[in-house]
Amino acid sequence: MAVQITLQLRNKDLVKVNDHVYCSPRWSQRDGTPYSVARIMEFLPPEGTEKGKGKGKETYTRVRLAWYYRPADVSDRPVTDPRLLLAAIYSEVADITQLRAKCHVIHRDKISDLSGWKKRPDRFYFNRLFDPYIKKEFEIIQSADVRNLPDHVKEVLTSRYEYVVAEKEVVPDLTDNVRLCDTCSEWCATPDTVQCDRCKKYFHMACVQPPLIAKPSRGYGWTCAPCSRRHEEEVDSHEVRHPTPSGKPKSNAPAARGRGRPRKDRGQAEREEISDIKHFKMWPFRYFGQYTIAEDTLDPDDLIFPRVATRVGPKFQANVGNAPTAENTEAIGADERGGPSTVEAMSLVSQMSEEEGQRTLYAVEACKDGLTTNRDLQSSVDWLTEVIHRFTDAYMKGKGPTTVNMDVLMHAEKWKKYESRYTDRAWTPQEIAAFDDGILIHGAELRAIRDEIGTRTMPEVVRYYGHWKNTKLGEKNKRPLGDVVYPSRDEVKKRTGGTPTDDDDSSIDLRPTRANPACGACRTRESKVWWKAPKGLATNILCDTCGSNWRKYADLNVRPVREESLSSAKNKAIEKREGTPLGGPAAKRAKTFSTSLQSTPPPVSHAPQLRCQVCRKNGPLGRVLHCQRCQFRIHAGCCGAIVDPPDVESWTCELCQNEDTLEASLNPDCLLCPRLKTDRKAQRIWPPPDSFLRACKPTEGQGWVHILCSVFVPEVSFTDATRLRVAEGISTIPRQRWTSRCTLCGEGGGAVIRCSDCVKEYHASCAWKNGHRFGFEIQPVKNSRRDITTITTFRGESGSMHPLVCCKEHNANRHDIYDLCDTNEIGETALQHYCRLYKQEKVAQAHALLRKARRLDLILNVRNDATVLPITEDTSAPERRCHECQTQFSPAFYEMSPTSSPFVPQGDATAWLCHKCHFSMIEPPPLTGIEPIGAEPMAGILVA
């Protein structure tokens, strides 16, 4: 039986699977939009962690949610009921910190008292489904109401799903009685069924004699053979009686429910809330409409999503011409679009030799001033692209770079009959004003904006929108000069007369626009709790009632603002009663909006930022971790930390944790760095908290290594690359790395790495202290090596990822280097991405002790006549026992014959030695000068 998982939200609500919750990101990210309503499908562990282990003791940081839509989110029609939702067969994975509070959502048919249901807080209902892919709404009925199905299909459908999704015109057929063919007595499916217009019986189109090829056209009826013969007899006998036209045909669909009479039976409403809902594979409904085959329902893997008609016909097919033959090849024009002659090279710099390419690039830089005097044009991407295009054309024709002329703005492609501009003409103030109005009205719908402007083509509008958006982002992220002093929380409390709620809105500065604040919606001045208001209102705060209604129900009844209230001077001199009619003309009234979804950009966040010690960039708490003991700050992705949201503020680094847990040595010195020449009695110098070298990880020998050193030394790997723990393979570093001297510190101890652009060798920590460039580069892979090389994609660039270290003297622009903290689309840092793919030890092939034993075999040069026999699960194998210590348990046994080993008595034909006894009898090689093995103590080795 599955373990029931129950989690507690921030507001102390307990939620479990299939509960409904409010979900929303932070206020600064959602731009003031209301909460979303969703159903919890399942709780998930952190990304990269396997699900289903721990028997209910896992740590859950994510949740899969099935979304509901508000009618205003998917259509423009006004809906006055704020409690009405639209279901959807659409789910997403969100962070568990986005869950706000618990709510209740049930189907309309399960509510006996709708008016009483809507009077209770946090109650919603739905009766339709919206598909976000085909942009269409469908009806939802209870599966128990479906009757027109075969028994075996109906039983499976009702046992698995609580609801059925279908088109509106299909619902009466589904809820009708079982329709059986009058000829074969089999179930009549709707697509291939015809009904007699007189006797109202159903027939398969193939069961009719003669079989019907198609159904009657709309407006025409069909009668079966007996009814048709009977009708002919009535006509011949002149006894025809025309039936009285009936009204609207009776439908078996469920009747529309009204608002209902309020009831005082509170227990009935509570029973409706906790009623059991059937779920199959986490969904309570499936599509069973016009384009569904009934027998497909029996397949548990059949798709449950709504479907549309198959697009078959000449309208949806491609017209492919005949293949070229010897007769029609000559008839094809030489300049036909798509032919070889129409291919126009935009840039051939990559195909030039290095000398030619450098000469061309130098020519571009040298000719910039000669090509144009407009500084803005010299930095334009379109202009530079056209310059490279024309330099390439001159190169192909054998002309020099000085022959390029950029005075001509137009150029003609070979396949076009007209010339096109390489850069758009300047936008007039009227066009810019029309573009701004279109943005306010239509948002990012660029086709509608193009129609508003009227004088620009679609490509021009798209390019201008890109420049406009970059300008807005630059203005948003631009910091004002000087020190900005914000009021303290106590001052805000005094101004607002209450305590501003943190909720999810703590990232916005909650400062009222006036000393005596008022709600931006209802204009009240008294409230115990104030909420942040969406943009477009007179004030930036809402009272407790309006704030809750806006976030939960998207209901905000804005009262108009008086002209006098906009002036602080008039507000002090004249006090008027609230709610009086507006005295001024309508043109002078302040504009008020009920929502801010279309007008303004998201507000600027003033949340405290933490600076990472690796990239020296700021980030919010949670993405940048802050050690509570040593004040060390680092991006979570650069130290392999996976922290639960409630534990972010109490996070401590691994060196500080080791003081309590004693997991590794108390000596924090890195095993890959040179030894500190300090007196043992003196106090040991710990890594400083303001440097990346504070980030250390334990090794398999209970030592410590810097994360920087372990990542950029190729022989070191990790047992768990996601958390960068535990470092292995230090003993396999070649002797040459230990004996070489660092060119920066001059010391001979420690393992050195080589610069990517020269032959200099130095310690990774020394290179970091001296400001060398660390990063990762995506290098292309040859086709012959793709089978043996790990290929990855980072920020859209595919290839093999390599770590690079460049001296300060070199030009780092030669390489496209990703810094350690650069992230991809899913928020994974470059260091985290590289370690996950290239630094993960193969833990599935052998356990840690056996991996260590194999490395020892390579170090100590075990003789070839010693056969290593790993442990197997074969119970039929003979029992092995160590000849020395008589143990039966060892990661490996070694077969030693009397002829090859002096340790085995001559009377035994075959003897075994365990791993420990085997290596204790082998004389280790002498260690001269350095101690690469002694740096990481290993059990089973006797060092003289």
JOPECOR-V973808 format. One record per pair of residues at least 12 apart in sequence whose C-alpha atoms are under 8 Angstrom apart, sorted by the first residue. I is the first residue (numbers start at 1). J is the second residue. If there is no record, write none. Layout:
I_J + I_J
//
This chain:
3_55 + 3_56 + 4_16 + 5_17 + 5_43 + 5_56 + 9_99 + 9_100 + 9_101 + 10_100 + 10_101 + 11_100 + 11_101 + 13_101 + 13_102 + 14_102 + 15_102 + 16_40 + 17_39 + 17_40 + 17_41 + 17_42 + 17_43 + 18_39 + 18_40 + 18_41 + 18_42 + 19_39 + 19_40 + 19_102 + 19_103 + 19_104 + 20_37 + 20_38 + 20_39 + 20_40 + 20_102 + 20_103 + 20_104 + 20_105 + 21_37 + 21_38 + 21_39 + 21_40 + 21_99 + 21_100 + 21_101 + 21_102 + 21_103 + 21_104 + 22_35 + 22_36 + 22_37 + 22_38 + 22_99 + 22_100 + 22_101 + 22_102 + 22_103 + 22_552 + 23_35 + 23_36 + 23_37 + 23_38 + 23_98 + 23_99 + 23_100 + 23_101 + 24_36 + 24_98 + 24_99 + 24_100 + 25_98 + 25_504 + 26_98 + 26_504 + 26_505 + 26_507 + 27_504 + 27_505 + 27_506 + 27_507 + 27_508 + 28_505 + 28_507 + 28_508 + 28_602 + 28_603 + 28_604 + 28_605 + 29_602 + 30_602 + 31_534 + 31_596 + 31_597 + 31_601 + 31_602 + 31_603 + 32_533 + 32_534 + 32_535 + 32_596 + 32_597 + 32_602 + 33_534 + 33_551 + 33_595 + 33_596 + 33_597 + 34_550 + 34_551 + 34_552 + 34_553 + 34_554 + 35_551 + 35_552 + 35_553 + 35_554 + 36_67 + 36_68 + 36_69 + 36_552 + 37_67 + 37_68 + 37_69 + 38_65 + 38_66 + 38_67 + 38_68 + 39_65 + 39_66 + 39_67 + 40_63 + 40_64 + 40_65 + 40_66 + 41_63 + 41_64 + 41_65 + 41_66 + 41_282 + 42_63 + 42_64 + 42_65 + 43_60 + 43_61 + 43_62 + 43_63 + 43_64 + 44_60 + 44_61 + 44_62 + 44_63 + 44_64 + 45_58 + 45_59 + 45_60 + 45_61 + 45_62 + 46_59 + 46_60 + 46_61 + 46_62 + 46_642 + 48_722 + 59_644 + 60_96 + 61_95 + 61_96 + 61_97 + 61_644 + 61_645 + 62_93 + 62_94 + 62_95 + 62_96 + 63_93 + 63_94 + 63_95 + 63_96 + 64_91 + 64_92 + 64_93 + 64_94 + 65_91 + 65_92 + 65_93 + 65_94 + 66_88 + 66_89 + 66_90 + 66_91 + 66_92 + 67_87 + 67_88 + 67_89 + 67_90 + 67_91 + 67_92 + 68_85 + 68_86 + 68_87 + 68_88 + 69_85 + 69_86 + 69_87 + 69_88 + 69_130 + 70_84 + 70_85 + 70_86 + 71_84 + 71_85 + 71_86 + 82_553 + 82_554 + 82_555 + 83_118 + 83_123 + 83_124 + 83_125 + 83_553 + 84_124 + 84_125 + 84_126 + 85_124 + 85_125 + 85_126 + 85_127 + 85_128 + 86_126 + 86_127 + 86_128 + 86_129 + 86_130 + 87_126 + 87_127 + 87_128 + 87_129 + 87_130 + 88_129 + 88_130 + 88_131 + 88_132 + 89_131 + 89_283 + 89_305 + 90_132 + 97_645 + 102_122 + 103_122 + 103_123 + 103_124 + 104_122 + 104_123 + 104_124 + 104_273 + 105_123 + 105_124 + 105_125 + 105_126 + 106_124 + 106_125 + 106_126 + 106_273 + 107_125 + 107_126 + 107_127 + 108_125 + 108_126 + 108_127 + 109_127 + 109_142 + 109_257 + 110_272 + 111_269 + 111_272 + 112_260 + 112_269 + 113_259 + 113_260 + 113_261 + 113_262 + 113_263 + 113_269 + 114_258 + 114_259 + 114_260 + 114_262 + 115_259 + 115_260 + 115_261 + 115_262 + 116_262 + 116_263 + 117_269 + 122_552 + 127_139 + 127_140 + 127_141 + 128_140 + 129_165 + 131_306 + 134_308 + 138_165 + 138_166 + 138_167 + 138_168 + 139_165 + 139_166 + 139_167 + 139_168 + 139_171 + 140_163 + 140_164 + 140_165 + 140_166 + 141_163 + 141_164 + 141_165 + 142_162 + 142_163 + 142_164 + 143_157 + 143_158 + 143_161 + 143_162 + 143_163 + 143_164 + 144_158 + 144_162 + 145_175 + 146_174 + 146_175 + 146_176 + 147_174 + 147_175 + 147_176 + 147_177 + 147_178 + 148_173 + 148_174 + 148_175 + 148_176 + 148_177 + 148_178 + 148_179 + 149_174 + 149_178 + 149_179 + 149_187 + 149_294 + 150_178 + 150_187 + 153_294 + 153_295 + 153_297 + 153_298 + 156_297 + 156_298 + 157_297 + 157_298 + 159_278 + 160_278 + 160_279 + 160_280 + 160_284 + 161_278 + 161_279 + 161_280 + 161_283 + 161_284 + 161_285 + 161_286 + 162_277 + 162_278 + 162_279 + 162_284 + 162_285 + 163_284 + 163_285 + 163_286 + 164_285 + 164_286 + 164_287 + 164_288 + 165_285 + 165_286 + 165_287 + 165_288 + 165_289 + 165_306 + 166_287 + 166_288 + 166_289 + 166_290 + 166_306 + 167_289 + 167_290 + 170_289 + 170_290 + 171_253 + 172_251 + 172_252 + 172_253 + 173_190 + 173_252 + 175_252 + 175_253 + 175_254 + 176_251 + 176_252 + 176_253 + 179_202 + 180_202 + 180_203 + 181_201 + 181_202 + 181_203 + 181_204 + 182_201 + 182_202 + 182_203 + 183_203 + 183_207 + 184_207 + 188_202 + 188_203 + 188_204 + 191_290 + 192_204 + 192_205 + 193_205 + 194_215 + 194_222 + 195_222 + 195_223 + 196_221 + 196_222 + 196_223 + 196_224 + 197_221 + 197_222 + 197_223 + 198_223 + 198_227 + 199_223 + 199_227 + 208_224 + 285_304 + 286_304 + 286_305 + 286_306 + 287_304 + 287_305 + 287_306 + 287_307 + 288_306 + 289_306 + 291_307 + 291_308 + 291_309 + 335_414 + 335_415 + 336_415 + 337_415 + 341_414 + 342_414 + 342_415 + 344_413 + 344_414 + 345_389 + 345_392 + 345_393 + 346_385 + 346_388 + 346_389 + 346_392 + 347_388 + 347_389 + 347_392 + 348_392 + 349_392 + 360_391 + 360_401 + 363_401 + 364_387 + 364_388 + 364_401 + 367_402 + 371_405 + 371_406 + 371_407 + 372_406 + 372_407 + 382_422 + 382_423 + 383_422 + 383_423 + 386_422 + 387_406 + 390_404 + 391_404 + 409_421 + 409_422 + 409_423 + 410_422 + 424_460 + 431_453 + 431_455 + 434_452 + 434_453 + 435_449 + 435_452 + 435_453 + 438_452 + 439_598 + 439_599 + 440_598 + 440_599 + 440_600 + 441_598 + 441_599 + 442_598 + 443_598 + 446_458 + 446_461 + 446_462 + 449_461 + 476_604 + 492_510 + 492_511 + 495_512 + 495_515 + 495_516 + 495_517 + 496_512 + 496_516 + 496_517 + 496_530 + 497_526 + 497_527 + 497_528 + 498_527 + 498_528 + 498_529 + 498_530 + 499_528 + 499_529 + 499_530 + 500_529 + 500_530 + 500_531 + 501_529 + 501_530 + 501_531 + 505_532 + 506_607 + 507_605 + 507_606 + 507_607 + 508_532 + 508_603 + 508_604 + 508_605 + 508_606 + 508_607 + 509_605 + 509_606 + 510_532 + 510_540 + 510_541 + 511_540 + 512_539 + 512_540 + 512_541 + 513_539 + 513_540 + 517_539 + 518_539 + 518_541 + 518_542 + 519_539 + 519_541 + 519_542 + 519_543 + 520_533 + 520_537 + 520_538 + 520_539 + 520_540 + 520_541 + 520_542 + 520_558 + 521_537 + 521_542 + 521_546 + 521_556 + 521_557 + 521_558 + 521_559 + 522_546 + 522_557 + 522_558 + 522_559 + 523_559 + 523_578 + 524_543 + 526_543 + 527_543 + 527_544 + 528_543 + 528_544 + 529_543 + 529_544 + 530_542 + 530_543 + 530_544 + 530_547 + 531_543 + 531_544 + 531_547 + 532_547 + 533_547 + 534_595 + 534_596 + 535_595 + 535_596 + 535_600 + 536_591 + 536_592 + 536_593 + 536_594 + 536_595 + 536_596 + 536_599 + 536_600 + 537_592 + 537_593 + 537_594 + 538_561 + 538_592 + 556_594 + 557_594 + 558_592 + 558_593 + 558_594 + 560_590 + 560_592 + 561_589 + 561_590 + 561_592 + 562_582 + 562_589 + 562_590 + 563_582 + 563_584 + 563_588 + 563_589 + 563_590 + 607_620 + 608_620 + 608_621 + 609_621 + 610_624 + 610_626 + 610_633 + 611_624 + 611_633 + 611_634 + 612_624 + 612_633 + 612_634 + 612_635 + 613_632 + 613_633 + 613_634 + 613_690 + 613_691 + 613_692 + 614_634 + 614_635 + 614_691 + 614_692 + 614_820 + 614_821 + 615_819 + 615_820 + 615_821 + 621_648 + 621_649 + 622_636 + 622_645 + 622_648 + 623_635 + 623_636 + 624_636 + 625_648 + 625_651 + 626_649 + 626_651 + 626_652 + 627_650 + 627_651 + 627_652 + 627_653 + 628_649 + 628_650 + 628_651 + 628_652 + 629_652 + 629_656 + 630_656 + 630_689 + 631_689 + 632_653 + 632_689 + 632_690 + 632_694 + 633_689 + 633_690 + 634_692 + 635_821 + 637_821 + 637_828 + 637_829 + 637_831 + 637_832 + 638_820 + 638_821 + 638_829 + 638_831 + 638_832 + 639_695 + 639_707 + 639_723 + 639_724 + 640_721 + 640_722 + 640_723 + 640_724 + 640_832 + 641_723 + 642_723 + 653_695 + 654_695 + 654_696 + 654_697 + 655_668 + 655_696 + 663_702 + 664_698 + 664_702 + 664_703 + 664_704 + 665_702 + 665_703 + 665_704 + 667_703 + 667_704 + 668_686 + 668_687 + 668_703 + 668_704 + 669_686 + 669_704 + 669_705 + 670_696 + 670_703 + 670_704 + 670_705 + 670_706 + 671_703 + 671_704 + 671_705 + 671_750 + 671_935 + 671_936 + 672_705 + 672_706 + 672_709 + 672_710 + 672_750 + 672_751 + 673_749 + 673_750 + 673_751 + 673_763 + 673_764 + 673_765 + 674_747 + 674_748 + 674_749 + 674_750 + 674_751 + 675_749 + 675_750 + 692_708 + 693_706 + 693_707 + 693_708 + 693_765 + 694_706 + 695_707 + 697_724 + 697_725 + 697_726 + 697_727 + 698_725 + 698_726 + 698_727 + 699_725 + 699_726 + 699_727 + 699_728 + 700_726 + 700_727 + 700_728 + 701_936 + 701_937 + 701_938 + 702_936 + 703_936 + 705_727 + 707_724 + 708_764 + 708_765 + 709_763 + 709_764 + 709_765 + 710_727 + 711_835 + 711_839 + 712_753 + 712_764 + 712_803 + 713_751 + 713_752 + 713_753 + 715_729 + 715_730 + 715_732 + 715_733 + 716_728 + 716_729 + 716_730 + 716_733 + 716_839 + 717_729 + 717_839 + 717_840 + 717_841 + 718_839 + 718_840 + 718_841 + 719_840 + 719_841 + 719_842 + 719_843 + 720_840 + 720_841 + 721_832 + 721_835 + 721_836 + 721_839 + 721_840 + 721_841 + 722_832 + 722_835 + 722_836 + 724_835 + 729_855 + 730_936 + 731_855 + 731_859 + 731_932 + 731_933 + 731_936 + 732_855 + 732_859 + 733_751 + 735_932 + 737_750 + 737_751 + 737_752 + 737_753 + 738_750 + 738_751 + 738_752 + 738_930 + 738_932 + 739_930 + 740_752 + 740_761 + 741_761 + 741_762 + 742_761 + 742_762 + 742_763 + 743_760 + 743_761 + 743_762 + 744_762 + 744_766 + 744_767 + 745_762 + 745_766 + 749_930 + 750_763 + 751_763 + 752_764 + 754_805 + 755_804 + 755_805 + 755_806 + 755_807 + 756_804 + 756_805 + 756_806 + 757_806 + 757_807 + 757_810 + 767_807 + 771_808 + 772_805 + 772_806 + 772_807 + 772_808 + 773_804 + 773_805 + 773_806 + 773_807 + 773_808 + 773_812 + 774_803 + 774_804 + 774_805 + 774_806 + 774_819 + 774_820 + 775_803 + 775_804 + 775_805 + 775_817 + 775_818 + 775_819 + 775_820 + 776_801 + 776_802 + 776_803 + 776_804 + 776_817 + 776_818 + 776_819 + 776_820 + 776_830 + 776_831 + 777_801 + 777_802 + 777_803 + 777_804 + 777_815 + 777_816 + 777_817 + 777_818 + 778_794 + 778_797 + 778_798 + 778_799 + 778_800 + 778_801 + 778_802 + 778_816 + 778_817 + 779_798 + 779_799 + 779_800 + 779_801 + 779_802 + 780_798 + 780_799 + 780_800 + 781_799 + 781_800 + 790_837 + 790_838 + 794_824 + 795_824 + 795_825 + 801_834 + 804_817 + 818_830 + 849_891 + 850_891 + 850_892 + 853_891 + 853_915 + 860_924 + 860_925 + 865_900 + 866_894 + 866_895 + 866_896 + 867_894 + 867_895 + 868_892 + 868_893 + 868_894 + 868_895 + 869_892 + 869_893 + 869_894 + 869_895 + 870_891 + 870_892 + 870_893 + 871_890 + 871_891 + 871_892 + 871_893 + 880_893 + 880_912 + 881_912 + 881_913 + 881_914 + 882_911 + 882_912 + 882_913 + 882_914 + 883_904 + 883_911 + 883_912 + 883_913 + 884_913 + 884_917 + 885_917 + 887_914 + 889_914 + 890_914 + 890_915 + 891_914 + 891_915 + 892_914 + 892_915 + 893_912 + 893_913 + 893_914 + 893_915 + 894_912 + 894_913 + 894_914 + 894_915 + 894_918 + 895_910 + 895_911 + 895_912 + 895_913 + 896_910 + 896_911 + 896_912 + 896_913 + 897_909 + 897_910 + 897_911 + 898_910 + 915_940 + 916_940 + 917_940 + 919_940 + 919_941 + 920_940 + 920_941 + 920_942 + 924_941 + 924_942 + 924_943
//
